Structures are given as structure tokens and as C-alpha cells.
Amino acid sequence: MTDAVNHPKHYNNHASGIECIQVVRHMNFNRGNAIKYVWRAGDKGNEIEDLKKAIWYIQDEIKRLEDAGKTKTL
């Protein structure tokens, strides 16, 4: 039986068998959501839309860091 709230089918679609939450719970919101959208891209529908959402979260994280003056140069 599938638990659509706590354990939907698409949560375990990754070839590794690892659930995304096991990785992203160690990140901040923007980084975790970016990884989540890349990890599950296409699992629930439009893959390109999912990847664009990941880009949005990455850009928001960059802006947050820049605004805070926390940019690091290599």
C-alpha cells in the first residue's frame, strides 16, 4: 500500500534507492529544494519545469549570499 502523504511512490524513484530527504535535510531551504527538484526531475510530470525550479532556488540562494556579503571567491 502506498502512503501518498508520507511516502509517495516518486520519493524512491532514484536508482540509488535513497530518498532525497536523507540528503537535503542537511542543507538550507534553497539548496535542499534545488537538489530535490534535480533529484526528482520528471518523476511527477514536466522534467524541464522541474529543472527550471531548481535553477530558481539556486539563483535565490546566490542572491541571498550576495545580499549577506557572504560570497567567496576562488
Helices and strands as residue ranges (DSSP letters): G 9-12, H 21-24, H 29-39, H 47-67
